[in-house]
Amino acid sequence: MDAAFAPAIASNIPWVAVLGNHDQEGSLSREGVMKYIVGMKNTLAKLNPPEVHIIDGFGNYNLEVGGVQGTAFENKSVLNLYFLDSGDYSKVPAIRGYDWIKPSQQLWFERTSAKLRKAYIKGPVPQKESAPGLAYFHIPLPEYASFDSSNFTGVKLEPDGGDNGISSASVNSGFFTTLVEAGDVKAVFVGHDHLNDFCGKLL
């Protein structure tokens, strides 16, 4: 693990991480891996939101990026980053395949988004609307299968993804809808698929 994060640490630039689906396959549990990451140099990663006592996974947290001093954006939030643990494999015997983002995580996201939106509008330096958000997690949502030649650019060739070229959970937990309804997240970034490298717009 030290070798994997060495370039980020050596850069002396703050960095973060989310868990993938293989991270529990060594000597540490998923919780143990995230705790180790949180203790590393220059990281802003968090184990889980301190105000939430029950939440699935490890490494669910958000970070606000403030504006540069001396600019019109000083004392304002210009970007909000959400990080979630999309899990590893299904824990439901009747459902095979990969894990998915759970209701407890979606509830945390909804509440965090709403709280920030309220704070932005009523803050000492009011903002007209929420700062744009970006979301990061490992396993792609089932909606990624909706991308076709008309709305994406890049490579979509994952061999384990079946006809749609996406290796996602077989369960659709509704997180895409949750993101859309919150309204602040403008883009989602995932890993997992080893060959896919594309971007697109669904709405």
C-alpha positions as CSV (number, residue, x, y, z in Angstrom):
1,M,0.0,0.0,0.0
2,D,2.8,2.4,0.8
3,A,4.3,1.9,-2.7
4,A,0.9,2.5,-4.3
5,F,0.5,5.9,-2.6
6,A,4.2,6.9,-2.7
7,P,3.8,9.1,-5.8
8,A,0.9,11.0,-4.2
9,I,2.8,11.5,-1.0
10,A,6.0,12.5,-2.7
11,S,4.1,15.2,-4.6
12,N,3.3,17.0,-1.3
13,I,-0.1,17.8,-2.7
14,P,-3.2,16.8,-0.6
15,W,-4.7,13.6,-1.9
16,V,-7.7,11.3,-1.2
17,A,-8.8,7.7,-1.9
18,V,-11.8,5.5,-2.1
19,L,-11.9,1.7,-1.7
20,G,-12.1,-0.7,-4.6
21,N,-13.6,-4.2,-4.7
22,H,-10.3,-6.1,-4.1
23,D,-8.9,-4.0,-1.1
24,Q,-10.0,-6.5,1.5
25,E,-8.2,-9.4,-0.1
26,G,-4.9,-8.8,1.7
27,S,-4.1,-8.9,5.4
28,L,-6.4,-6.0,6.3
29,S,-10.1,-5.7,6.3
30,R,-11.8,-2.9,4.3
31,E,-12.0,-0.9,7.5
32,G,-8.4,-1.6,8.3
33,V,-7.3,-0.5,4.8
34,M,-9.2,2.8,5.1
35,K,-7.9,3.5,8.6
36,Y,-4.3,2.9,7.3
37,I,-5.0,5.4,4.4
38,V,-6.4,8.0,6.7
39,G,-3.1,7.9,8.7
40,M,-0.9,8.5,5.7
41,K,0.9,11.7,5.0
42,N,-0.8,14.5,3.1
43,T,-4.1,12.7,2.8
44,L,-7.5,14.3,3.3
45,A,-9.3,11.0,3.2
46,K,-11.7,10.1,6.1
47,L,-12.9,6.8,7.5
48,N,-16.5,7.9,7.6
49,P,-18.5,11.0,8.5
50,P,-18.1,11.5,12.3
51,E,-21.7,12.7,12.7
52,V,-23.2,9.5,11.3
53,H,-23.2,6.4,13.6
54,I,-24.6,3.9,11.2
55,I,-23.5,3.9,7.5
56,D,-22.5,1.1,5.2
57,G,-18.9,0.8,4.0
58,F,-15.8,2.8,4.9
59,G,-14.5,5.9,3.3
60,N,-17.7,7.8,2.9
61,Y,-16.9,11.5,3.3
62,N,-17.1,14.9,1.6
63,L,-14.7,17.8,1.2
64,E,-15.4,21.4,0.3
65,V,-12.9,23.3,-1.9
66,G,-12.8,27.0,-1.0
67,G,-12.1,29.9,-3.3
68,V,-8.7,31.6,-3.6
69,Q,-8.0,34.4,-1.3
70,G,-8.0,37.8,-2.9
71,T,-10.6,36.8,-5.5
72,A,-14.3,37.2,-5.8
73,F,-14.6,33.6,-4.6
74,E,-12.8,34.2,-1.3
75,N,-14.8,32.8,1.7
76,K,-17.0,30.9,-0.7
77,S,-17.2,27.2,-1.5
78,V,-16.5,26.7,-5.2
79,L,-16.5,22.9,-5.3
80,N,-17.9,20.1,-3.2
81,L,-16.4,16.6,-3.4
82,Y,-18.3,13.4,-2.4
83,F,-16.5,10.1,-1.8
84,L,-18.4,6.8,-1.3
85,D,-17.6,3.1,-0.7
86,S,-19.3,1.1,-3.4
87,G,-18.4,-2.1,-1.7
88,D,-16.9,-5.3,-3.0
89,Y,-19.3,-8.2,-3.7
90,S,-23.0,-8.8,-2.9
91,K,-23.7,-10.1,0.6
92,V,-27.1,-11.4,-0.5
93,P,-26.9,-15.1,-1.3
94,A,-29.6,-14.9,-4.0
95,I,-27.8,-12.0,-5.8
96,R,-24.5,-12.7,-7.4
97,G,-21.9,-10.2,-8.5
98,Y,-20.7,-6.9,-7.3
99,D,-21.9,-4.7,-4.4
100,W,-23.8,-1.4,-4.6
101,I,-24.3,1.8,-2.8
102,K,-26.7,1.3,0.1
103,P,-29.6,3.3,1.4
104,S,-27.6,4.4,4.5
105,Q,-25.0,6.0,2.2
106,Q,-27.6,7.6,0.0
107,L,-29.3,9.1,3.1
108,W,-26.0,10.5,4.2
109,F,-25.4,12.0,0.7
110,E,-28.9,13.5,0.6
111,R,-28.6,15.1,4.0
112,T,-25.1,16.4,3.3
113,S,-26.1,17.9,0.0
114,A,-29.2,19.6,1.6
115,K,-27.1,20.9,4.5
116,L,-24.5,22.4,2.3
117,R,-27.1,23.9,0.0
118,K,-28.7,25.6,3.0
119,A,-25.4,26.8,4.3
120,Y,-24.4,28.3,1.0
121,I,-27.5,30.3,0.6
122,K,-27.7,31.5,4.3
123,G,-23.9,31.8,5.0
124,P,-22.0,35.0,5.9
125,V,-21.3,35.4,2.2
126,P,-24.5,34.1,0.6
127,Q,-24.2,32.2,-2.6
128,K,-27.1,32.1,-5.1
129,E,-26.9,28.3,-5.5
130,S,-24.9,25.3,-4.3
131,A,-21.3,24.9,-5.3
132,P,-21.1,22.3,-8.1
133,G,-20.3,18.8,-6.8
134,L,-18.3,15.8,-8.1
135,A,-18.8,12.2,-6.8
136,Y,-16.2,9.5,-6.7
137,F,-16.6,5.8,-6.1
138,H,-15.3,2.5,-7.6
139,I,-18.0,0.3,-9.1
140,P,-20.0,2.0,-11.9
141,L,-23.7,2.4,-11.6
142,P,-26.0,0.3,-13.8
143,E,-26.9,3.5,-15.7
144,Y,-23.5,3.5,-17.2
145,A,-24.8,0.9,-19.6
146,S,-27.1,3.6,-21.1
147,F,-24.1,5.2,-22.8
148,D,-24.0,4.6,-26.5
149,S,-22.2,6.1,-29.5
150,S,-24.5,9.1,-29.4
151,N,-23.6,10.3,-25.9
152,F,-20.1,9.2,-24.9
153,T,-16.5,9.6,-26.1
154,G,-13.7,7.1,-25.5
155,V,-13.4,3.4,-25.0
156,K,-16.2,1.1,-23.8
157,L,-15.0,-2.4,-24.2
158,E,-15.1,-4.2,-20.8
159,P,-15.2,-7.9,-21.6
160,D,-16.9,-8.8,-18.3
161,G,-19.6,-6.3,-18.9
162,G,-21.7,-8.3,-21.3
163,D,-23.4,-6.6,-24.2
164,N,-23.3,-3.2,-22.6
165,G,-19.6,-3.1,-21.8
166,I,-20.1,-2.2,-18.2
167,S,-19.2,-4.3,-15.2
168,S,-21.6,-3.0,-12.6
169,A,-23.8,-4.5,-9.8
170,S,-26.9,-6.4,-10.9
171,V,-28.9,-4.4,-8.4
172,N,-29.9,-0.9,-9.2
173,S,-30.1,0.8,-5.8
174,G,-31.3,4.1,-7.2
175,F,-28.3,6.2,-6.5
176,F,-28.3,7.8,-9.9
177,T,-31.8,9.1,-9.2
178,T,-30.7,10.3,-5.8
179,L,-27.8,12.2,-7.4
180,V,-30.1,13.8,-10.0
181,E,-32.7,14.8,-7.4
182,A,-30.0,16.4,-5.2
183,G,-29.0,18.6,-8.1
184,D,-25.5,19.6,-7.1
185,V,-23.4,16.8,-8.5
186,K,-22.4,17.6,-12.1
187,A,-20.1,14.6,-12.8
188,V,-19.4,11.1,-11.4
189,F,-16.0,9.4,-11.6
190,V,-15.6,5.6,-11.2
191,G,-12.9,3.0,-11.7
192,H,-13.3,-0.8,-11.6
193,D,-13.6,-1.5,-15.4
194,H,-10.0,-2.2,-16.5
195,L,-10.4,-1.4,-20.2
196,N,-13.1,1.3,-20.2
197,D,-12.0,4.9,-20.5
198,F,-14.8,7.1,-21.5
199,C,-16.9,10.1,-20.6
200,G,-20.4,11.1,-21.5
201,K,-23.6,12.8,-20.6
202,L,-26.8,11.0,-19.6
203,L,-29.1,14.0,-18.9
